């Protein structure tokens, strides 16, 4: 029996605790569970559970971009998270739940970010396009001893021919105003399938994390916004670019400005995960996932490893798309 959007949350949390990860924040705190899966516009939870003999044997979390902005329902993006089947349960019960979701949800695109290789192969069998987000980073070379990253100076291939463009500027702002994009506003919304309310509700009003927003300008005209967050470990810190909205062709052009920011704030590095654009010449370096340089991604708990973020996306139309670390549930 499939039950949609209903169920005792405590029962679901116990199921996740026993069959997914013990004492995970999702299974321990209802406030976090609600943040991900309760849709205030629909006034209901967004998830699927599969029950047998009145007991949960499979769970699939649903996060809709429209939960942050009703206007996005026209080009709905749906993220699939925490896809879990009970150990030693009915064969294929998880696959049935995924198949049900694909066939019964209304979406412009549906997918996930952060799946392991085994699940990525399963998504491929369902017709999803798959790949991985690429991590790009700038290291603060002024620091003598690093606690967060692993870095050997002679191993880092830095582009030293970057010219400083005085027309470009970055500044921290507390508010966002997409009307400043003028005629490009609608085009950017259609490119990213996100709007001003999405970013305001997800980041500015986030109850768990404090985000810093950098306004990116060229000759005092808005180019884009970077949504960022500080992460800490052993009295050290770094700056993570979680999402970007604006002219995607300029996303790497700010590299010399971010280099100044990490030096002024004593960050060990700044980074971003991105899919959908090839890197132009900049100070951002592609993480080649080698042992000589480690740029961690996980801080809760901290894991000193390079992390690959796989993705799987199914779209109604074969159009270009962009993915960031903030997509799906990757920045919870």
Secondary structure, 3 states (H helix, E strand, C coil): CEEECCCCHHHHHHHHHHHCCCCCHHHHCHHHHHHHHEECCCCEECEEEEEECCEEEEEEEEEEHHHCCHHHHHHCEEEEEEEEECCCCCCCHHHHHHHHHHHHCCCCEEEEEEECHHHHHHHHHCCCEEEEEEEEEEECCCCCCCCCCECCHHHCCCCCCCCCCCCEEEEEECCCCHHHHHHHHHHHHHHHCCCHHHHHHHHHCCCCCCCEEEEEEECCEEEEEEEEEEEEECCEEEEEEEEEEECHHHCCCCHHHHHHHHHHCCCCEEEEEEECCCCCCCCCEECCCCCCCECCCCECCECCCCCCEEEEEEECCCCCCCEECCCCCCCC
